[in-house]
Amino acid sequence: MKLKSFITTLGPPLLIAIAVALSTLIPQARARIVLDGSYPAVVCPGAIGGGTERISLPAKNLSTRPVAGKNTALKVQKSLLLTGSTAPTFVSGNPGSEIAFISISGASTADAVCEVGGIDQWFIGGSAGVTSQGVLEIINSGLSDSLVQVFPYSSKVALAPISVKIKANSAKDLPLSTLAPGEESIALHVVTESGRVSSYLLDHRKNGLNELGASFVTPVEAPARTSYISGLYGSATKARSTMRFLVPGNIKATVHLTIYSGGGVITPVGFDSLTIARQRVIDLPLPSISLSTPFGIEVTSDQPIFASTLTTRTAGGRDFAWANALSPLSRFKINLAGASAQFFFMGHSVAIKAQWFDSKGKANTAVITGDSSADWRPPGALSTVIFTPLTKSALFGGALIANSDGGLNYLPLLANQLISRGQLPIADIRTLARH
């Protein structure tokens, strides 16, 4: 009994000692991890708003398919330009950015960079008032049903959320007038609870038979204390601009605006230490500033905030364009499909290389530099354009597009197809040998 009691007493310490000895003497399995990278697929919107659509691809031989019902077969495209349909278009992953050009009634146009999508998408723009023909298109490009919650905000209060179910490989178009009826100033927060979802907001307005304009509202992932809006139309284009703000938190924000242009850096009157109420959509017109070139805006705040700019043309036909907060530029490629463009870049120090091909296929190169901003206008029609930042500091860019459809066309410069990385284990033969 004494021996058994002695063994029982020593049991746990003895087992620990044996485990330590074994861990020391037996070779260890060493796991090596590497990063495997690939480009995610994107989804382009359908021809919403009753318009016609063209989709420009950054390269040939990309695989596409319509996001419609049971059709999941991919087709390799030999052309750089596709004709869109009412169904959204799924495009396989690649290092470029696709662009959707939508023309509505031959008078209004809207351009959008095709999106990867995400769990959270905020749309700071749009109207659900009496002239609204706008649409929120929610696209489920996955092979199972998706559930999405839409949280609308008005100029008065945050509204009740709306639950939306989207069938596999399909899209649902929700009129803005049903999400926030009668509200002229709105913002939407689209939250994906399940599935692979991309959303687009087309702000389209019409008064009877008269077109008032159309523009996509670019989604933003999260509020920020500092944000940049680049490539806005100067007053020389007979346009006026209005700022839209939303503070999603519970504390009001103090906001400061700085305008960057070729003429220097200024703060517009009334936009220094401006107080913005919480959880309400606030619209404030920018004062008229005589600028013959595009400009950009830096928004700083003591609280996380969303900001966007609506530019409305006041002469030469009605149209408008939304510009939203941008993410920093990285190297990427776009195809402007024969349009001409004027680009505006901003940051603490601007240095970016542009390589482009004109409509005749001739290659060109330029280095764009500036202290805090730079305006660049290559001559003629453009096809492929490649941008490569030459500085470590963050750069932000936007483009004013002029094509055969006319109207105000703003295009954010977004490299949406960034490499999606995942960890993969690698078998190591050294784990079989003693070290």
C-alpha positions in Angstrom: 0.0 0.0 0.0 2.9 2.3 0.8 4.5 1.6 -2.6 1.2 2.2 -4.4 0.7 5.4 -2.5 4.2 6.5 -3.4 3.7 5.9 -7.1 0.3 7.7 -7.0 2.0 10.7 -5.4 4.8 10.8 -7.9 2.5 10.1 -10.9 1.7 13.6 -12.1 5.3 15.0 -11.7 6.7 11.9 -13.3 4.4 12.2 -16.3 5.4 15.9 -16.7 9.1 15.0 -16.6 8.6 12.3 -19.2 6.8 14.7 -21.5 9.5 17.3 -21.2 12.2 14.7 -22.0 10.3 13.5 -25.0 9.8 17.0 -26.3 13.5 17.6 -26.0 14.7 14.3 -27.5 12.2 13.8 -30.3 12.6 16.1 -33.4 10.1 18.8 -33.7 7.8 19.3 -36.7 8.6 22.8 -38.0 5.8 24.4 -39.9 6.7 26.9 -42.5 4.0 29.3 -43.8 4.0 31.2 -47.0 1.5 33.7 -48.5 -0.4 32.6 -51.6 -1.8 35.5 -53.5 -4.6 35.8 -56.1 -6.8 38.5 -57.5 -10.5 38.3 -56.5 -13.3 38.4 -59.1 -15.4 41.6 -59.4 -19.0 42.3 -60.4 -20.1 45.1 -62.6 -23.6 46.5 -62.3 -26.4 45.8 -64.7 -27.8 48.4 -67.1 -30.0 49.9 -64.3 -32.0 53.1 -64.6 -33.3 52.1 -68.1 -30.0 52.9 -69.7 -27.6 51.2 -72.1 -24.2 49.9 -70.8 -20.7 49.3 -72.0 -18.1 47.6 -69.8 -14.4 48.2 -70.5 -11.9 45.4 -69.6 -8.3 46.2 -68.7 -7.0 43.2 -70.7 -8.2 40.6 -73.3 -8.9 36.9 -72.5 -10.6 37.6 -69.2 -13.5 35.3 -68.3 -17.0 36.7 -67.7 -20.5 35.5 -67.1 -23.9 37.1 -66.4 -25.1 37.0 -62.8 -28.5 35.6 -63.8 -30.2 32.4 -62.6 -28.6 29.1 -63.3 -26.1 30.4 -65.8 -22.6 30.0 -64.2 -20.6 29.2 -67.3 -17.6 31.5 -67.9 -16.8 32.8 -71.3 -13.4 34.1 -72.4 -13.6 37.6 -73.9 -11.5 38.4 -77.0 -12.5 42.1 -76.9 -11.7 44.9 -74.4 -15.3 46.3 -74.6 -18.5 44.4 -73.7 -22.1 45.4 -74.2 -23.8 45.2 -70.8 -27.3 43.9 -70.2 -29.9 44.2 -67.4 -28.1 41.4 -65.6 -24.8 42.3 -63.7 -21.6 40.9 -65.1 -19.1 38.7 -63.2 -15.4 39.2 -64.2 -12.6 36.9 -63.2 -9.7 38.2 -61.1 -6.9 40.2 -62.7 -4.6 43.1 -61.8 -6.7 45.8 -63.6 -10.0 47.6 -62.9 -13.1 47.2 -65.0 -15.3 50.2 -65.7 -19.1 50.3 -66.4 -20.3 53.2 -68.6 -24.1 53.7 -68.5 -25.9 56.1 -70.7 -29.5 57.0 -69.8 -31.9 58.5 -72.4 -29.0 59.8 -74.4 -28.7 62.8 -72.0 -27.4 61.6 -68.6 -24.4 59.3 -68.0 -22.9 57.5 -65.1 -19.6 55.7 -64.7 -18.6 53.2 -62.0 -15.5 51.1 -61.2 -16.6 47.5 -60.8 -16.5 46.3 -57.2 -15.2 43.2 -55.3 -18.0 43.9 -52.7 -17.7 43.5 -49.0 -19.5 43.1 -45.7 -19.9 46.8 -45.1 -20.7 49.3 -47.8 -21.7 52.9 -47.0 -23.3 55.1 -49.7 -23.1 58.8 -48.9 -25.2 60.2 -51.6 -28.5 59.9 -53.5 -32.0 61.2 -53.2 -35.4 59.6 -52.5 -37.4 62.7 -53.2 -40.1 63.4 -55.7 -37.7 63.5 -58.7 -35.9 60.3 -57.7 -35.6 57.5 -60.2 -32.6 56.1 -58.2 -31.9 52.5 -57.6 -29.9 50.4 -55.1 -28.8 47.3 -56.9 -27.7 44.4 -54.6 -25.9 41.6 -56.4 -25.4 38.1 -55.1 -22.8 36.5 -57.3 -22.4 33.5 -55.0 -24.1 30.1 -55.4 -26.2 30.3 -52.2 -28.8 32.7 -51.0 -27.7 35.9 -49.3 -29.2 38.0 -46.5 -28.6 41.8 -46.5 -29.6 44.5 -44.1 -30.0 48.1 -45.4 -29.8 50.9 -42.8 -31.1 54.2 -44.3 -30.3 57.7 -42.9 -32.2 60.8 -43.6 -31.7 64.5 -42.9 -33.7 64.1 -39.7 -32.9 60.7 -38.2 -31.6 57.1 -38.8 -34.5 55.1 -40.2 -35.5 51.5 -39.5 -33.4 48.8 -41.2 -34.7 46.8 -44.1 -34.0 43.1 -44.5 -33.4 41.9 -48.1 -33.0 38.3 -49.3 -31.2 37.8 -52.6 -31.3 34.4 -54.4 -28.1 32.7 -55.6 -26.5 34.2 -58.7 -29.0 37.0 -59.0 -29.6 40.7 -58.3 -32.4 42.8 -56.7 -33.1 46.4 -57.6 -34.6 48.5 -54.8 -35.9 52.0 -55.7 -34.5 54.6 -53.4 -38.0 56.1 -53.0 -39.0 52.9 -51.1 -36.0 52.9 -48.8 -36.4 56.5 -47.5 -39.7 57.8 -49.0 -39.7 61.6 -49.7 -36.2 62.2 -48.3 -34.1 64.5 -50.5 -30.9 63.8 -48.7 -30.1 60.2 -47.8 -27.2 57.8 -47.0 -27.4 54.0 -46.9 -25.4 51.4 -44.9 -25.5 48.0 -46.6 -24.5 45.1 -44.3 -24.0 41.6 -45.7 -24.9 38.9 -43.3 -24.3 36.0 -45.6 -23.1 35.4 -49.1 -20.9 37.2 -51.7 -22.5 40.5 -52.2 -21.7 43.7 -54.2 -23.9 46.7 -54.2 -24.3 49.8 -56.4 -26.3 53.0 -55.9 -27.3 54.9 -59.0 -28.7 58.3 -58.2 -31.0 59.1 -61.2 -33.4 62.1 -61.1 -36.1 63.0 -63.5 -38.8 65.7 -63.5 -41.6 64.5 -65.7 -40.0 63.8 -69.1 -37.0 66.0 -68.3 -33.8 64.3 -67.3 -32.1 66.0 -64.4 -29.0 63.8 -64.3 -27.5 60.5 -63.1 -24.4 59.4 -61.3 -23.1 56.4 -59.3 -22.3 56.9 -55.7 -19.1 55.1 -54.9 -19.3 52.9 -51.7 -17.0 53.6 -48.7 -16.0 50.9 -46.2 -15.7 53.0 -43.0 -15.8 56.5 -41.6 -12.5 58.3 -41.1 -11.1 61.4 -39.3 -9.2 62.3 -42.4 -10.5 61.7 -45.9 -9.8 62.9 -49.5 -12.1 63.7 -52.4 -10.2 64.3 -55.6 -11.0 65.4 -59.1 -13.9 67.9 -58.7 -15.2 70.2 -61.4 -14.0 73.8 -61.2 -16.4 76.7 -61.6 -15.2 77.3 -65.1 -17.5 74.4 -66.1 -20.5 76.3 -64.9 -21.0 73.9 -62.0 -21.7 74.3 -58.3 -20.8 71.9 -55.5 -22.5 70.7 -52.3 -20.9 68.8 -49.4 -22.8 65.9 -47.7 -21.8 64.7 -44.3 -22.8 61.8 -42.0 -21.5 61.2 -38.5 -22.5 57.6 -37.7 -21.4 57.7 -34.1 -23.1 59.2 -31.0 -20.9 62.4 -30.7 -21.2 65.4 -33.0 -18.1 66.2 -35.1 -16.1 69.4 -35.7 -15.0 69.4 -39.3 -12.4 71.4 -41.3 -12.2 71.5 -45.1 -9.1 72.3 -47.1 -9.3 72.8 -50.9 -6.3 71.7 -53.0 -5.9 73.2 -56.5 -3.3 74.5 -59.0 -3.7 77.9 -57.4 -2.7 76.7 -53.9 -4.4 75.6 -50.7 -7.4 77.4 -49.2 -10.2 76.9 -46.7 -13.6 77.9 -48.0 -15.5 80.4 -45.9 -17.7 78.7 -43.3 -15.9 75.4 -43.4 -13.3 76.0 -40.6 -14.4 74.3 -37.3 -17.8 73.4 -38.7 -20.1 71.5 -36.3 -21.9 68.5 -37.8 -24.8 66.8 -35.9 -24.7 63.0 -35.3 -26.6 60.4 -37.2 -28.2 62.8 -39.6 -27.4 63.6 -43.3 -26.2 67.1 -43.6 -26.0 69.0 -46.9 -24.0 72.3 -47.1 -23.3 74.2 -50.3 -19.7 75.1 -51.0 -19.1 78.8 -51.7 -18.5 79.8 -55.3 -14.7 79.6 -55.9 -13.2 80.7 -59.2 -11.2 77.7 -60.3 -10.4 77.0 -63.9 -9.0 73.5 -63.2 -10.2 70.5 -61.2 -9.6 70.5 -57.5 -9.7 68.2 -54.5 -10.8 68.4 -50.8 -9.3 67.2 -47.6 -11.8 66.6 -44.8 -10.5 66.5 -41.2 -12.7 65.8 -38.2 -12.3 65.1 -34.5 -14.8 62.2 -34.9 -15.0 59.5 -37.6 -17.2 61.0 -40.4 -18.3 60.3 -44.0 -18.1 63.1 -46.6 -19.0 63.3 -50.3 -19.5 66.1 -52.8 -22.3 66.6 -55.3 -21.4 68.7 -58.4 -24.4 70.0 -60.4 -24.0 71.6 -63.8 -25.9 74.9 -64.0 -25.6 75.5 -67.8 -25.4 73.5 -71.0 -27.8 70.8 -70.0 -28.7 69.3 -66.6 -26.5 66.7 -65.1 -24.7 66.0 -61.8 -21.8 63.8 -60.5 -21.1 62.4 -57.0 -17.5 62.2 -55.7 -16.8 60.2 -52.5 -13.9 59.6 -50.1 -11.0 57.7 -51.8 -8.6 55.0 -50.8 -4.9 55.5 -51.5 -3.6 54.8 -55.0 -1.6 51.7 -55.8 -0.3 50.5 -59.1 -3.3 49.6 -61.4 -4.6 49.6 -65.0 -7.8 50.8 -66.5 -9.2 51.0 -70.0 -11.1 54.3 -70.8 -12.5 52.9 -74.1 -11.7 55.9 -76.2 -12.8 58.6 -73.8 -10.7 61.7 -73.1 -10.0 62.6 -69.5 -8.5 65.1 -67.1 -6.9 63.7 -63.9 -6.3 65.3 -60.5 -4.0 63.9 -57.8 -3.5 65.1 -54.3 -1.4 64.1 -51.3 1.5 65.4 -49.1 3.8 65.0 -52.1 2.6 64.0 -55.5 4.8 61.8 -57.8 3.2 59.3 -60.1 4.1 57.6 -63.4 1.5 57.3 -66.1 1.8 55.0 -69.1 -1.0 55.1 -71.7 -2.0 54.2 -75.2 -3.9 56.6 -77.3 -6.7 55.6 -79.7 -4.1 54.7 -82.4 -2.2 52.3 -80.1 0.8 54.6 -79.6 2.5 54.2 -76.3 3.2 57.3 -74.1 4.8 57.9 -70.7 4.6 60.9 -68.3 5.7 61.6 -64.7 3.3 63.7 -62.8 4.6 65.7 -59.8 3.4 68.4 -57.5 3.9 69.7 -53.9 0.4 68.9 -52.7 -1.6 68.4 -55.9 -1.2 67.9 -59.6 -3.5 68.3 -62.6 -2.8 66.1 -65.7 -4.6 66.2 -69.1 -3.2 63.9 -71.8 -4.3 64.9 -75.3 -6.8 63.0 -77.3 -8.7 59.7 -76.8 -7.4 57.2 -74.3 -7.5 53.4 -74.2 -5.3 51.6 -71.6 -3.8 53.7 -68.8 -1.4 52.4 -66.1 -0.6 54.4 -63.0 2.4 53.7 -60.7 2.9 55.8 -57.6 6.5 56.9 -57.1 6.3 58.0 -53.5 5.7 56.2 -50.2 3.2 58.8 -49.0 -0.5 58.2 -49.8 -1.8 59.6 -53.1 -5.5 60.1 -54.1 -6.8 60.5 -57.6 -10.0 61.2 -59.6 -10.8 61.7 -63.3 -13.2 63.9 -65.2 -14.3 61.8 -68.2 -15.5 63.2 -71.5 -17.0 60.7 -73.9 -19.5 60.7 -76.7 -22.4 60.4 -74.3 -21.7 63.9 -72.8 -22.7 65.0 -69.4 -20.7 65.3 -66.1 -18.8 62.1 -65.6 -16.6 61.6 -62.5 -14.5 58.5 -62.1 -12.7 57.6 -58.9 -9.2 56.1 -59.4 -9.6 52.9 -57.4 -7.4 49.8 -57.6 -10.2 47.5 -56.5 -8.6 44.2 -57.5 -5.9 44.1 -54.9 -4.3 40.7 -54.2 -6.2 38.7 -51.7 -3.8 36.7 -49.6 -4.2 33.5 -47.6 -1.8 31.3 -45.6 -0.8 27.9 -47.1 1.4 25.3 -45.2 4.4 23.9 -47.0 5.7 20.4 -46.3 9.3 20.5 -45.0 11.4 17.4 -45.3 13.6 18.6 -42.4 10.8 17.8 -40.0 11.7 14.1 -40.5 15.3 14.5 -39.4 16.8 15.2 -35.9 18.3 18.6 -35.3 
